[in-house]
Amino acid sequence: MFLSLCYVLLLDSLVIGHGAFGHALQVRHLHAAIDQFPIEPDMHSMIYVVWYFVGGGMLPFGVTLMWVCGAFERKIAGRCSPPPD
């Protein structure tokens, strides 16, 4: 049961980590969507800063979740291994 939850966590971490690249590449669609509105140029630049910050934060978050999943697997393997002689 716990191991299957660990595999779900691993799958989630891979999706989040790879989603960071897709998130950053979709900025051209954001650019096309907000250029039609008359907002200040500072607001445009702040939206892009936040957009890339979120995309950049997704990658280390996915890597951290992969590390946590590996720690869980090592803990499960240590619990299931036979005792030393």
MMTF fields as JSON, N, C-alpha, C and O atoms, coordinates in Angstrom:
{
  "mmtfVersion": "1.0.0",
  "mmtfProducer": "UNKNOWN",
  "numBonds": 339,
  "numAtoms": 340,
  "numGroups": 85,
  "numChains": 1,
  "numModels": 1,
  "chainsPerModel": [1],
  "groupsPerChain": [85],
  "chainIdList": ["A"],
  "bondAtomList": [4, 2, 8, 6, 12, 10, 16, 14, 20, 18, 24, 22, 28, 26, 32, 30, 36, 34, 40, 38, 44, 42, 48, 46, 52, 50, 56, 54, 60, 58, 64, 62, 68, 66, 72, 70, 76, 74, 80, 78, 84, 82, 88, 86, 92, 90, 96, 94, 100, 98, 104, 102, 108, 106, 112, 110, 116, 114, 120, 118, 124, 122, 128, 126, 132, 130, 136, 134, 140, 138, 144, 142, 148, 146, 152, 150, 156, 154, 160, 158, 164, 162, 168, 166, 172, 170, 176, 174, 180, 178, 184, 182, 188, 186, 192, 190, 196, 194, 200, 198, 204, 202, 208, 206, 212, 210, 216, 214, 220, 218, 224, 222, 228, 226, 232, 230, 236, 234, 240, 238, 244, 242, 248, 246, 252, 250, 256, 254, 260, 258, 264, 262, 268, 266, 272, 270, 276, 274, 280, 278, 284, 282, 288, 286, 292, 290, 296, 294, 300, 298, 304, 302, 308, 306, 312, 310, 316, 314, 320, 318, 324, 322, 328, 326, 332, 330, 336, 334],
  "bondOrderList": [1, 1, 1, 1, 1, 1, 1, 1, 1, 1, 1, 1, 1, 1, 1, 1, 1, 1, 1, 1, 1, 1, 1, 1, 1, 1, 1, 1, 1, 1, 1, 1, 1, 1, 1, 1, 1, 1, 1, 1, 1, 1, 1, 1, 1, 1, 1, 1, 1, 1, 1, 1, 1, 1, 1, 1, 1, 1, 1, 1, 1, 1, 1, 1, 1, 1, 1, 1, 1, 1, 1, 1, 1, 1, 1, 1, 1, 1, 1, 1, 1, 1, 1, 1],
  "groupList": [{"groupName": "MET", "atomNameList": ["N", "CA", "C", "O"], "elementList": ["N", "C", "C", "O"], "formalChargeList": [0, 0, 0, 0], "bondAtomList": [1, 0, 2, 1, 3, 2], "bondOrderList": [1, 1, 2], "singleLetterCode": "M", "chemCompType": "L-PEPTIDE LINKING"}, {"groupName": "PHE", "atomNameList": ["N", "CA", "C", "O"], "elementList": ["N", "C", "C", "O"], "formalChargeList": [0, 0, 0, 0], "bondAtomList": [1, 0, 2, 1, 3, 2], "bondOrderList": [1, 1, 2], "singleLetterCode": "F", "chemCompType": "L-PEPTIDE LINKING"}, {"groupName": "LEU", "atomNameList": ["N", "CA", "C", "O"], "elementList": ["N", "C", "C", "O"], "formalChargeList": [0, 0, 0, 0], "bondAtomList": [1, 0, 2, 1, 3, 2], "bondOrderList": [1, 1, 2], "singleLetterCode": "L", "chemCompType": "L-PEPTIDE LINKING"}, {"groupName": "SER", "atomNameList": ["N", "CA", "C", "O"], "elementList": ["N", "C", "C", "O"], "formalChargeList": [0, 0, 0, 0], "bondAtomList": [1, 0, 2, 1, 3, 2], "bondOrderList": [1, 1, 2], "singleLetterCode": "S", "chemCompType": "L-PEPTIDE LINKING"}, {"groupName": "CYS", "atomNameList": ["N", "CA", "C", "O"], "elementList": ["N", "C", "C", "O"], "formalChargeList": [0, 0, 0, 0], "bondAtomList": [1, 0, 2, 1, 3, 2], "bondOrderList": [1, 1, 2], "singleLetterCode": "C", "chemCompType": "L-PEPTIDE LINKING"}, {"groupName": "TYR", "atomNameList": ["N", "CA", "C", "O"], "elementList": ["N", "C", "C", "O"], "formalChargeList": [0, 0, 0, 0], "bondAtomList": [1, 0, 2, 1, 3, 2], "bondOrderList": [1, 1, 2], "singleLetterCode": "Y", "chemCompType": "L-PEPTIDE LINKING"}, {"groupName": "VAL", "atomNameList": ["N", "CA", "C", "O"], "elementList": ["N", "C", "C", "O"], "formalChargeList": [0, 0, 0, 0], "bondAtomList": [1, 0, 2, 1, 3, 2], "bondOrderList": [1, 1, 2], "singleLetterCode": "V", "chemCompType": "L-PEPTIDE LINKING"}, {"groupName": "ASP", "atomNameList": ["N", "CA", "C", "O"], "elementList": ["N", "C", "C", "O"], "formalChargeList": [0, 0, 0, 0], "bondAtomList": [1, 0, 2, 1, 3, 2], "bondOrderList": [1, 1, 2], "singleLetterCode": "D", "chemCompType": "L-PEPTIDE LINKING"}, {"groupName": "ILE", "atomNameList": ["N", "CA", "C", "O"], "elementList": ["N", "C", "C", "O"], "formalChargeList": [0, 0, 0, 0], "bondAtomList": [1, 0, 2, 1, 3, 2], "bondOrderList": [1, 1, 2], "singleLetterCode": "I", "chemCompType": "L-PEPTIDE LINKING"}, {"groupName": "GLY", "atomNameList": ["N", "CA", "C", "O"], "elementList": ["N", "C", "C", "O"], "formalChargeList": [0, 0, 0, 0], "bondAtomList": [1, 0, 2, 1, 3, 2], "bondOrderList": [1, 1, 2], "singleLetterCode": "G", "chemCompType": "PEPTIDE LINKING"}, {"groupName": "HIS", "atomNameList": ["N", "CA", "C", "O"], "elementList": ["N", "C", "C", "O"], "formalChargeList": [0, 0, 0, 0], "bondAtomList": [1, 0, 2, 1, 3, 2], "bondOrderList": [1, 1, 2], "singleLetterCode": "H", "chemCompType": "L-PEPTIDE LINKING"}, {"groupName": "ALA", "atomNameList": ["N", "CA", "C", "O"], "elementList": ["N", "C", "C", "O"], "formalChargeList": [0, 0, 0, 0], "bondAtomList": [1, 0, 2, 1, 3, 2], "bondOrderList": [1, 1, 2], "singleLetterCode": "A", "chemCompType": "L-PEPTIDE LINKING"}, {"groupName": "GLN", "atomNameList": ["N", "CA", "C", "O"], "elementList": ["N", "C", "C", "O"], "formalChargeList": [0, 0, 0, 0], "bondAtomList": [1, 0, 2, 1, 3, 2], "bondOrderList": [1, 1, 2], "singleLetterCode": "Q", "chemCompType": "L-PEPTIDE LINKING"}, {"groupName": "ARG", "atomNameList": ["N", "CA", "C", "O"], "elementList": ["N", "C", "C", "O"], "formalChargeList": [0, 0, 0, 0], "bondAtomList": [1, 0, 2, 1, 3, 2], "bondOrderList": [1, 1, 2], "singleLetterCode": "R", "chemCompType": "L-PEPTIDE LINKING"}, {"groupName": "PRO", "atomNameList": ["N", "CA", "C", "O"], "elementList": ["N", "C", "C", "O"], "formalChargeList": [0, 0, 0, 0], "bondAtomList": [1, 0, 2, 1, 3, 2], "bondOrderList": [1, 1, 2], "singleLetterCode": "P", "chemCompType": "L-PEPTIDE LINKING"}, {"groupName": "GLU", "atomNameList": ["N", "CA", "C", "O"], "elementList": ["N", "C", "C", "O"], "formalChargeList": [0, 0, 0, 0], "bondAtomList": [1, 0, 2, 1, 3, 2], "bondOrderList": [1, 1, 2], "singleLetterCode": "E", "chemCompType": "L-PEPTIDE LINKING"}, {"groupName": "TRP", "atomNameList": ["N", "CA", "C", "O"], "elementList": ["N", "C", "C", "O"], "formalChargeList": [0, 0, 0, 0], "bondAtomList": [1, 0, 2, 1, 3, 2], "bondOrderList": [1, 1, 2], "singleLetterCode": "W", "chemCompType": "L-PEPTIDE LINKING"}, {"groupName": "THR", "atomNameList": ["N", "CA", "C", "O"], "elementList": ["N", "C", "C", "O"], "formalChargeList": [0, 0, 0, 0], "bondAtomList": [1, 0, 2, 1, 3, 2], "bondOrderList": [1, 1, 2], "singleLetterCode": "T", "chemCompType": "L-PEPTIDE LINKING"}, {"groupName": "LYS", "atomNameList": ["N", "CA", "C", "O"], "elementList": ["N", "C", "C", "O"], "formalChargeList": [0, 0, 0, 0], "bondAtomList": [1, 0, 2, 1, 3, 2], "bondOrderList": [1, 1, 2], "singleLetterCode": "K", "chemCompType": "L-PEPTIDE LINKING"}],
  "groupTypeList": [0, 1, 2, 3, 2, 4, 5, 6, 2, 2, 2, 7, 3, 2, 6, 8, 9, 10, 9, 11, 1, 9, 10, 11, 2, 12, 6, 13, 10, 2, 10, 11, 11, 8, 7, 12, 1, 14, 8, 15, 14, 7, 0, 10, 3, 0, 8, 5, 6, 6, 16, 5, 1, 6, 9, 9, 9, 0, 2, 14, 1, 9, 6, 17, 2, 0, 16, 6, 4, 9, 11, 1, 15, 13, 18, 8, 11, 9, 13, 4, 3, 14, 14, 14, 7],
  "groupIdList": [1, 2, 3, 4, 5, 6, 7, 8, 9, 10, 11, 12, 13, 14, 15, 16, 17, 18, 19, 20, 21, 22, 23, 24, 25, 26, 27, 28, 29, 30, 31, 32, 33, 34, 35, 36, 37, 38, 39, 40, 41, 42, 43, 44, 45, 46, 47, 48, 49, 50, 51, 52, 53, 54, 55, 56, 57, 58, 59, 60, 61, 62, 63, 64, 65, 66, 67, 68, 69, 70, 71, 72, 73, 74, 75, 76, 77, 78, 79, 80, 81, 82, 83, 84, 85],
  "secStructList": [7, 2, 2, 2, 2, 2, 2, 2, 2, 2, 2, 2, 2, 2, 2, 2, 2, 2, 2, 2, 2, 2, 2, 2, 2, 6, 2, 2, 2, 2, 2, 2, 2, 2, 6, 6, 1, 7, 7, 7, 2, 2, 2, 2, 2, 2, 2, 2, 2, 2, 2, 2, 2, 2, 2, 2, 2, 2, 2, 2, 2, 2, 2, 2, 2, 2, 2, 2, 2, 2, 2, 2, 2, 2, 2, 2, 2, 2, 2, 2, 1, 7, 7, 7, 7],
  "xCoordList": [0.833, 0.0, 0.88, 0.697, 1.828, 2.693, 3.587, 3.881, 4.019, 4.875, 4.104, 4.666, 2.835, 2.044, 1.823, 1.806, 1.656, 1.556, 2.862, 2.867, 3.95, 5.26, 5.401, 5.97, 4.885, 4.952, 4.04, 4.365, 2.923, 2.056, 2.785, 2.711, 3.484, 4.266, 5.378, 5.661, 6.007, 7.053, 6.479, 7.082, 5.33, 4.698, 4.319, 4.526, 3.774, 3.441, 4.679, 4.64, 5.763, 6.986, 7.539, 8.057, 7.435, 7.898, 7.019, 7.524, 5.728, 4.825, 5.084, 5.115, 5.267, 5.537, 6.876, 6.982, 7.9, 9.223, 9.241, 9.839, 8.587, 8.539, 7.577, 7.744, 6.575, 5.636, 6.287, 5.773, 7.411, 8.117, 8.564, 8.505, 9.009, 9.462, 8.284, 8.378, 7.175, 5.983, 5.425, 4.948, 5.48, 4.985, 5.804, 5.244, 7.105, 7.956, 7.792, 7.894, 7.539, 7.408, 6.068, 5.936, 5.087, 3.775, 3.678, 2.594, 4.782, 4.746, 4.368, 3.853, 4.61, 4.232, 2.71, 2.212, 1.973, 0.513, 0.048, -0.918, 0.742, 0.441, 0.715, -0.058, 1.822, 2.204, 1.127, 0.753, 0.637, -0.397, -1.713, -2.47, -1.984, -3.262, -3.281, -4.299, -2.174, -2.22, -1.792, -1.995, -1.217, -0.823, -2.027, -1.885, -3.175, -4.358, -4.987, -5.881, -4.54, -5.104, -4.183, -2.961, -4.766, -3.951, -3.517, -4.11, -2.498, -1.974, -0.558, 0.073, -0.081, 1.234, 2.346, 2.21, 3.44, 4.552, 5.177, 5.683, 5.137, 5.674, 4.866, 5.412, 3.573, 2.721, 3.042, 3.042, 3.315, 3.712, 4.971, 5.033, 5.955, 7.218, 7.048, 7.687, 6.197, 5.984, 5.262, 5.555, 4.327, 3.644, 4.643, 4.573, 5.564, 6.564, 7.53, 7.939, 7.885, 8.763, 8.078, 8.696, 6.807, 6.077, 5.898, 6.008, 5.625, 5.423, 6.675, 6.589, 7.828, 9.067, 9.476, 10.094, 9.15, 9.452, 8.673, 9.218, 7.403, 6.586, 7.111, 7.218, 7.434, 7.994, 9.33, 9.615, 10.136, 11.424, 11.285, 12.124, 10.241, 10.017, 9.468, 9.628, 8.821, 8.259, 9.349, 9.176, 10.459, 11.525, 12.174, 12.264, 12.631, 13.193, 12.16, 12.506, 10.889, 9.853, 9.669, 9.516, 9.684, 9.599, 10.799, 10.653, 11.984, 13.197, 13.145, 13.553, 12.653, 12.519, 11.547, 11.805, 10.432, 9.493, 10.096, 9.816, 10.926, 11.611, 12.564, 12.673, 13.247, 14.158, 13.389, 13.835, 12.232, 11.403, 10.912, 10.888, 10.523, 10.064, 11.192, 10.959, 12.399, 13.55, 13.818, 14.171, 13.658, 13.846, 12.787, 13.089, 11.55, 10.493, 10.801, 10.614, 11.277, 11.6, 12.74, 12.706, 13.735, 14.839, 14.36, 14.826, 13.447, 12.905, 12.098, 12.195, 11.309, 10.531, 11.455, 11.237, 12.476, 13.407, 14.154, 14.411, 14.507, 15.189, 14.274, 14.733, 13.003, 12.048, 11.77, 11.483, 11.852, 11.539, 12.746, 12.592, 13.926, 15.118, 15.288, 14.85, 15.927, 16.129, 17.12, 17.99, 16.989, 17.922, 19.342, 19.532, 20.342, 21.733, 22.08, 21.478, 23.067, 23.498, 24.179, 24.593],
  "yCoordList": [-1.194, 0.0, 1.26, 2.167, 1.287, 2.462, 2.587, 3.694, 1.439, 1.467, 1.974, 2.696, 1.611, 2.107, 3.619, 4.321, 4.121, 5.571, 6.262, 7.385, 5.587, 6.144, 6.247, 7.212, 5.255, 5.313, 6.414, 7.031, 6.657, 7.77, 9.096, 10.0, 9.207, 10.41, 10.591, 11.712, 9.489, 9.57, 10.036, 10.865, 9.513, 9.925, 11.411, 12.144, 11.84, 13.262, 14.144, 15.2, 13.716, 14.526, 14.621, 15.666, 13.543, 13.596, 14.522, 15.252, 14.493, 15.368, 16.834, 17.69, 17.122, 18.501, 18.976, 20.096, 18.123, 18.504, 18.753, 19.725, 17.88, 18.082, 19.204, 19.838, 19.447, 20.533, 21.901, 22.872, 21.981, 23.259, 23.73, 24.923, 22.809, 23.197, 23.622, 24.596, 22.888, 23.271, 24.598, 25.387, 24.85, 26.122, 27.278, 28.301, 27.13, 28.217, 28.419, 29.543, 27.341, 27.476, 28.08, 28.526, 28.102, 28.644, 30.152, 30.722, 30.796, 32.244, 33.002, 34.117, 32.427, 33.123, 33.268, 34.255, 32.272, 32.383, 33.446, 34.167, 33.53, 34.576, 35.949, 36.89, 36.039, 37.301, 37.735, 38.907, 36.806, 37.14, 37.514, 38.335, 36.915, 37.185, 38.54, 39.23, 38.927, 40.181, 41.402, 42.527, 41.217, 42.392, 43.164, 44.325, 42.567, 43.258, 44.189, 44.965, 44.127, 44.976, 46.164, 46.018, 47.33, 48.521, 48.6, 49.329, 47.854, 47.92, 48.472, 48.502, 48.899, 49.535, 48.539, 47.345, 49.024, 48.125, 47.458, 46.339, 48.152, 47.525, 46.294, 45.316, 46.354, 45.212, 44.036, 42.886, 44.324, 43.262, 42.56, 41.332, 43.341, 42.737, 41.958, 40.924, 42.442, 41.718, 40.394, 39.396, 40.381, 39.124, 38.114, 36.934, 38.553, 37.622, 37.136, 35.975, 38.025, 37.609, 36.538, 35.53, 36.746, 35.761, 34.468, 33.378, 34.576, 33.401, 32.531, 31.316, 33.139, 32.361, 31.894, 30.838, 32.646, 32.225, 30.964, 30.04, 30.93, 29.741, 28.552, 27.447, 28.767, 27.682, 27.199, 26.002, 28.12, 27.733, 27.059, 26.238, 27.393, 26.751, 25.351, 24.544, 25.045, 23.71, 22.654, 21.534, 22.983, 22.004, 21.567, 20.362, 22.465, 21.994, 21.317, 20.429, 21.731, 21.071, 19.628, 18.729, 19.401, 18.033, 17.201, 16.027, 17.788, 17.063, 16.747, 15.663, 17.668, 17.418, 16.282, 15.438, 16.251, 15.153, 13.821, 12.796, 13.819, 12.574, 12.128, 10.933, 13.055, 12.724, 12.142, 11.176, 12.732, 12.23, 10.822, 9.964, 10.581, 9.249, 8.236, 7.115, 8.605, 7.71, 7.435, 6.314, 8.434, 8.227, 7.285, 6.441, 7.423, 6.509, 5.077, 4.138, 4.919, 3.568, 2.955, 1.769, 3.752, 3.229, 2.853, 1.867, 3.619, 3.317, 2.028, 1.21, 1.841, 0.614, -0.578, -1.638, -0.415, -1.516, -1.882, -3.061, -0.897, -1.178, -1.876, -2.68, -1.578, -2.189, -3.64, -4.472, -3.948, -5.284, -6.19, -7.386, -5.663, -6.506, -7.376, -7.003, -8.536, -9.399, -8.777, -8.002, -9.115, -8.538, -9.049, -10.171, -8.227, -8.654, -9.779, -9.911, -10.594, -11.725, -11.289, -12.129],
  "zCoordList": [0.0, 0.0, 0.0, -0.812, 0.927, 1.041, -0.192, -0.643, -0.737, -1.916, -3.133, -3.956, -3.26, -4.386, -4.269, -5.28, -3.05, -2.864, -3.229, -3.735, -2.971, -3.33, -4.849, -5.36, -5.564, -7.024, -7.581, -8.596, -6.936, -7.335, -7.107, -7.939, -5.984, -5.7, -6.732, -7.154, -7.135, -8.149, -9.479, -10.16, -9.848, -11.093, -11.036, -12.003, -9.921, -9.759, -9.866, -10.498, -9.257, -9.302, -10.718, -11.113, -11.48, -12.867, -13.708, -14.561, -13.473, -14.224, -13.868, -14.752, -12.598, -12.184, -12.739, -13.237, -12.652, -13.148, -14.643, -15.106, -15.404, -16.843, -17.228, -18.27, -16.394, -16.658, -16.579, -17.136, -15.892, -15.804, -17.18, -17.475, -18.022, -19.357, -20.228, -20.975, -20.13, -20.883, -20.433, -21.249, -19.136, -18.595, -19.147, -19.542, -19.18, -19.669, -21.175, -21.667, -21.902, -23.349, -23.773, -24.913, -22.895, -23.241, -23.049, -23.174, -22.752, -22.524, -23.792, -23.71, -24.943, -26.18, -26.288, -26.83, -25.766, -25.769, -24.769, -25.018, -23.648, -22.676, -23.279, -23.102, -23.988, -24.63, -25.626, -25.666, -26.417, -27.401, -26.723, -27.242, -25.572, -24.895, -24.191, -24.214, -23.569, -22.816, -23.607, -23.15, -24.757, -25.542, -26.068, -26.452, -26.095, -26.608, -25.572, -25.909, -24.33, -23.281, -22.992, -22.993, -22.748, -22.49, -21.017, -20.222, -20.678, -19.311, -19.366, -20.422, -18.233, -18.168, -18.507, -18.241, -19.089, -19.427, -18.202, -18.287, -17.064, -15.857, -15.463, -14.953, -15.704, -15.396, -16.311, -15.873, -17.576, -18.507, -18.015, -17.972, -17.651, -17.221, -15.918, -15.73, -15.021, -13.764, -14.008, -13.349, -14.946, -15.271, -15.811, -15.467, -16.644, -17.179, -16.097, -16.094, -15.191, -14.085, -13.248, -12.904, -12.919, -12.126, -12.923, -12.361, -14.216, -15.055, -15.07, -14.89, -15.282, -15.314, -13.914, -13.778, -12.893, -11.527, -11.169, -10.565, -11.542, -11.267, -12.069, -11.538, -13.328, -14.137, -13.594, -13.603, -13.128, -12.55, -11.204, -10.833, -10.467, -9.168, -9.288, -8.373, -10.404, -10.587, -10.715, -10.234, -11.349, -11.556, -10.247, -10.015, -9.378, -8.112, -7.214, -6.436, -7.315, -6.529, -6.988, -6.16, -8.293, -8.811, -8.414, -8.076, -8.45, -8.036, -6.538, -6.12, -5.744, -4.303, -4.033, -3.175, -4.753, -4.582, -4.996, -4.374, -6.044, -6.432, -5.334, -5.063, -4.708, -3.617, -2.436, -1.818, -2.12, -1.022, -1.333, -0.451, -2.571, -2.957, -2.817, -2.365, -3.194, -3.011, -1.546, -1.181, -0.709, 0.727, 1.284, 2.128, 0.82, 1.249, 0.826, 1.6, -0.411, -0.886, -0.084, 0.242, 0.23, 1.04, 2.437, 3.009, 2.979, 4.302, 4.264, 5.179, 3.222, 3.083, 2.879, 3.465, 2.06, 1.818, 3.098, 3.341, 3.919, 5.178, 6.17, 6.981, 6.111, 7.018, 6.619, 7.479, 5.322, 4.835, 4.729, 4.481, 4.909, 4.762, 6.013, 7.101, 5.846, 7.006, 7.984, 7.586, 9.249, 10.238, 10.009, 9.539, 10.341, 10.154, 11.119, 12.184, 10.726, 11.565, 12.83, 13.629]
}
